[in-house]
């Protein structure tokens, strides 16, 4: 199990060329969507929305917004992780209500937790940059998605190289109170992609990991 996990992580790479003729099977994609839903987030607030784009015309239209990179057009599924630009007490109450329902508890028992969240990201220190905070959370979802995809033999390419305003406009995000955080085309590598065979460049573990105790 340990070896197979590491083998998959060594196999994955930021795919530069997707095979546009190959599609991810529905059952695999359903698993990846569930993995996205299961992603942890700070306070459990889940300040994101996941957009899954398969429409070829829409994917093609996003290429100019991605500095003419072809991955969004040629992939099987284009994942857009968008995040909230503002948080309100209503967002916190949604979480509290969901927690009460899932754990059969009362709002009164969660009042301290509710006030803690509000005093941090709604009215407190991090309320001034909710988008920045939410984008940090989005990378937890991105990492989770990419690892799960690799375990299923599905290729990905995390992308920050795009114009957020253009992607936002194409998906109608501003009126939803959202903005694009990161893109992740997913599918299957083109056999001619020269980047697939390149050696990974990683610093030695003893330079990156400090063990204490």
C-alpha positions in Angstrom: 0.0 0.0 0.0 2.8 2.4 0.9 4.7 1.7 -2.2 1.7 2.0 -4.5 0.8 5.4 -3.0 4.3 6.7 -3.6 4.4 5.2 -7.0 1.2 7.1 -8.0 2.6 10.4 -6.6 5.8 9.9 -8.6 3.7 9.1 -11.7 1.7 12.3 -11.5 3.0 15.6 -13.0 1.5 18.9 -14.1 0.1 17.7 -17.4 0.9 20.0 -20.3 -0.9 18.2 -23.0 -4.1 16.3 -22.6 -5.6 13.8 -25.0 -8.9 15.5 -26.0 -10.2 12.2 -27.2 -10.2 10.6 -23.8 -12.9 11.1 -21.2 -12.9 10.3 -17.5 -15.4 7.6 -16.7 -18.5 8.8 -14.9 -17.8 6.5 -11.9 -14.3 7.9 -11.4 -15.5 11.5 -11.7 -18.2 10.8 -9.1 -15.5 9.6 -6.7 -13.5 12.7 -7.3 -16.5 15.0 -6.7 -17.2 13.1 -3.4 -13.5 13.6 -2.5 -13.9 17.4 -3.1 -17.0 17.4 -0.8 -15.0 15.6 1.9 -12.2 18.1 1.9 -11.5 19.7 5.3 -11.5 23.5 5.8 -10.9 25.9 8.5 -13.8 25.9 11.0 -15.5 23.6 8.5 -16.9 26.6 6.7 -16.3 25.3 3.2 -16.0 28.7 1.6 -15.9 27.4 -1.9 -18.0 26.3 -4.9 -16.7 23.7 -7.3 -17.6 24.2 -11.0 -17.1 21.2 -13.3 -17.0 22.2 -17.0 -17.4 19.6 -19.7 -19.0 21.8 -22.3 -16.4 22.0 -25.1 -17.5 25.5 -26.4 -17.1 27.0 -22.9 -13.8 25.3 -22.3 -12.5 26.6 -25.6 -13.6 30.1 -24.8 -11.5 30.1 -21.6 -8.2 29.5 -23.4 -7.5 33.2 -24.0 -8.2 33.8 -20.3 -5.5 31.2 -19.6 -2.8 32.9 -21.7 -3.6 30.6 -24.6 -2.7 27.5 -22.6 -4.6 24.5 -24.1 -5.1 22.4 -21.0 -8.5 23.8 -20.2 -9.8 23.1 -23.7 -8.3 19.7 -24.2 -8.9 18.1 -20.8 -11.9 15.8 -20.1 -13.2 17.8 -17.1 -12.2 21.4 -16.1 -12.4 21.9 -12.4 -12.8 25.6 -11.3 -12.5 26.2 -7.6 -14.2 29.4 -6.7 -14.3 31.0 -3.3 -16.5 33.5 -1.4 -15.5 37.1 -1.5 -17.4 37.9 1.7 -18.6 36.0 4.8 -21.6 36.9 6.9 -23.2 35.6 10.0 -25.7 33.8 7.7 -22.7 31.7 6.4 -21.8 30.8 9.9 -25.4 30.0 10.9 -25.6 27.7 7.9 -22.7 25.7 9.3 -24.1 25.7 12.8 -27.5 24.4 11.5 -25.8 21.7 9.4 -23.7 20.6 12.4 -26.8 20.4 14.6 -28.5 18.2 12.0 -25.5 16.0 11.4 -24.6 15.5 15.1 -28.0 15.7 16.7 -27.0 18.6 18.9 -28.4 22.0 19.8 -27.5 25.5 18.7 -27.0 26.5 22.3 -24.2 24.0 22.7 -22.5 25.6 19.7 -22.9 29.2 20.6 -19.3 29.6 21.8 -18.1 28.1 18.5 -20.4 30.3 16.5 -19.1 33.5 18.2 -15.5 32.3 17.8 -15.9 32.0 14.0 -17.8 35.3 13.7 -15.1 37.1 15.8 -12.4 35.8 13.5 -13.5 35.8 9.8 -16.8 37.8 9.9 -15.9 40.8 12.1 -12.4 40.0 13.4 -8.8 39.9 12.2 -9.3 38.0 9.0 -12.5 39.7 7.9 -10.5 42.3 6.0 -9.3 39.7 3.5 -11.9 36.9 3.3 -10.9 36.2 -0.3 -7.3 35.6 0.6 -8.3 33.4 3.5 -10.7 31.4 1.4 -8.1 31.0 -1.3 -5.8 29.3 1.2 -8.6 26.9 2.0 -9.1 26.2 -1.7 -5.6 24.8 -2.0 -6.5 22.1 0.6 -9.3 21.1 -1.8 -6.9 21.3 -4.8 -4.3 19.0 -3.1 -6.9 16.5 -2.0 -8.3 16.4 -5.5 -5.0 16.0 -7.2 -3.9 13.2 -4.9 -7.2 11.3 -5.3 -7.0 11.7 -9.1 -3.5 10.3 -9.2 -4.6 7.3 -7.2 -7.3 6.7 -9.9 -4.7 7.1 -12.7 -6.2 10.5 -13.8 -3.9 13.4 -14.9 -4.2 16.9 -13.6 -2.7 20.3 -14.1 -3.1 22.9 -11.3 -3.2 26.3 -12.9 -2.7 29.8 -11.5 -1.9 31.2 -14.9 -5.2 32.8 -15.8 -7.0 36.1 -15.6 -9.4 35.8 -12.8 -11.7 38.6 -13.9 -12.2 36.9 -17.3 -12.9 33.4 -15.8 -15.3 35.0 -13.3 -17.2 36.8 -16.0 -17.5 33.7 -18.1 -19.0 31.8 -15.2 -21.1 34.6 -13.8 -19.3 34.5 -10.5 -19.4 38.1 -9.3 -23.2 38.1 -8.9 -22.8 34.9 -6.9 -20.3 36.5 -4.5 -17.5 34.3 -5.8 -14.2 34.6 -7.5 -11.9 32.0 -9.2 -9.1 30.8 -6.9 -7.5 28.1 -9.1 -8.2 25.9 -12.1 -7.4 22.2 -12.4 -7.9 20.6 -15.8 -8.2 16.8 -15.4 -8.1 14.0 -17.9 -5.5 11.8 -19.6 -2.1 12.8 -20.8 -1.3 12.9 -24.5 1.3 10.2 -25.2 3.4 12.8 -27.0 3.7 15.1 -24.0 7.4 15.3 -23.4 7.0 16.6 -19.9 5.5 13.2 -18.7 8.9 11.6 -18.8 10.9 14.4 -17.2 12.6 13.6 -13.8 10.9 15.3 -10.8 13.0 18.1 -9.3 12.6 17.8 -5.5 15.0 18.8 -2.7 16.2 16.0 -0.5 13.9 15.0 2.4 16.7 15.8 4.9 16.7 19.4 3.7 12.9 19.8 3.9 11.9 17.8 6.9 12.9 18.6 10.5 12.0 15.9 13.0 11.5 17.0 16.6 11.3 14.3 19.2 
